[in-house]
Amino acid sequence: MEIKLTKVNDIDRFMKLVNGYQGEVKIVSDQGDEINLKSKLSQFVGLAKLFHENTIENLKLRLSNRQDVWNTIEYLESGC
């Protein structure tokens, strides 16, 4: 399932959410490129550009685990 995030202000909280996912989680670019967020190397290298201003906008997550989807929805409802 894909979930679109329009703005993430608290990067530390977002990464804590991602690190707690049970299934696969990927960021999908507008061009279709995917970054595997379960990999620490990908987190550091692939997300450096997104984090340079300490906020993330217009992010698409692809999640494989239903519980991860629900956790993300709860995260979004709490005001990410």
Secondary structure, DSSP 8 states (H G I E B T S, - for coil): -EEEEEEE--HHHHHHHHHT-SS-EEEE-TTS-EEETTSHHHHHHHTHHHHTTS-EEEEEEEE--HHHHHHHHHHHHTT-
